[in-house]
Amino acid sequence: VAKTSLTSPPWPEVPKLPDPVEEAKYHAEVVQKVNGLISAGQYGRLFAVVHFASKQWKVTSEDLIMMDNVLEAECGDRIRLEKVLLVGADDFTLVGRPLLGKDLVRVEATVIEKTESWPKIHMRFRKKHNYQRKRIIMNPQTVLRINTIEIYPCLS
Amino acid sequence: MVVLSAARWVRSRLSDRFWRVQEVLKYARHFRGRKNRCYKLAVRSVRRAFVRSTKARREKKRFLRALWITRIEAASLEHGLKYPAFIGNLLKSQVELNRKVLADLAIYEPKTFKSLAALAQRRRQEGFLAALGDGKEPEGIFSRVVHHH
């Protein structure tokens, strides 16, 4: 039969999904492999995506984070950052939907510094109306240093 | 004799005019032309500069978001996906990474970004099959929603 413009639907052919049973076996294999790698400790530097202070940060060990608010912790306090969205190494990544379990990742940080920001100038001006207001804004800031990121082999 | 009010020819005169003028000129030192030296011109330029920096602080957020979106679009096109497909399918599979982090991953962690693109592609195809098949076919694996309690 000749091919016309209406023989096949206008959307592209969707390839069939692989067999679910085989898929499940493949997934279990991959999970076991990754578990083996984690328990053997065969990963280099770990990076993590952490949700903290209503922002998401891509974080590694020994790096600094500065947030634009006050933290109720003294300088030198060790803090554990929960709400980890993603953890990755060179060979594997663990993606949370949306968060990863607390028994899987552990991100530790120390509060280093609590300062104010540089004086920002907030100026309002309306022309021809003799209206100008100037205000100096200095936000409190906190600096954290991420000490370690650890993962434990409890995947299933 | 007791003087209760100061004599009329004694006026109070400014003694720190220099420092008041310097307070404004210090913000104008890197401007071009006479407005970095002359107070009258500098006052107007400095006022406009302050107002513009205030407004720019609000527009920086919009500008950065557009930049992140451009970068994510470029990276996902390298993996064969368009930006709306990528973001939409990531959100449907309950991965809530924001655009800033996705752009950083696209630059510094290419393997991770490739895996995220593959995840979005697979979820997209499962969506298509769910929409077209509409029968007793098995639902996709990546379309299952995780429930947290």
Interface residues (C-beta under 8 A of the other chain):
Chain A: W11 V14 P15 L17 P20 E23 H27 F47 V49 Q56 W57 K58 L85 L86 G88 D90 T93 V95 G96 R97 P98 L99 K120 I121 H122 M123 R124 F125 Q132 K134
Chain B: R47 R48 F50 V51 S53 T54 R57 S93 Q94 V95 E96 L97 N98 K100 V101 D104 L105 Y108 E109 K111 T112 S115 L116 L119 Q125 E126 F128 L129 L132 P138 G140 I141 V146 H148
